[in-house]
Amino acid sequence: MFKIDKPLPMPTEESAPFWEGTRRGELRAQRCGDCGHLRWPPAATCPICLSSRQEWVRLSGRGKVYSWIVVHKSQHPAFWGDPFNVAIVELDEGPRLHTNLVDVDPSVIRIGLPVEVVFDPQNDEITLPRFKPAA
Ligand SMILES: [Zn+2]
């Protein structure tokens, strides 16, 4: 049986600094250069004050599970097989990321579980940020 590769994110001009960060083991977000709002996802203008000024800042990589599910039947054939989780992690700094939880017994996953980022290289360009229970 043939194998289909899982689709990976495709960096854009605006998200490229995020992916550069994950390759280096840093979780980053774009911060408004005027009001300080953390823009997630990255955007050309701030949704709060409409400023186009921005900088990239390193985040703590710590947060908590905001929500999660276990996918048993994916519509994409690359994900057919074992069930897997999809989680929304609310970072300590505020942004919420869609991700997967790793190194965790599914029976202990709960809303509010403290987690920390781990970096999972997929190829030379893409390193996915995933999360494990905090030490
Ligand atoms: Zn702003």
Residues whose N, C-alpha, C, O or C-beta is under 5 A from the ligand:
A	BS01	ZN	C32 D34 C35 G36 H37 C46 I48 C49 L50 S51
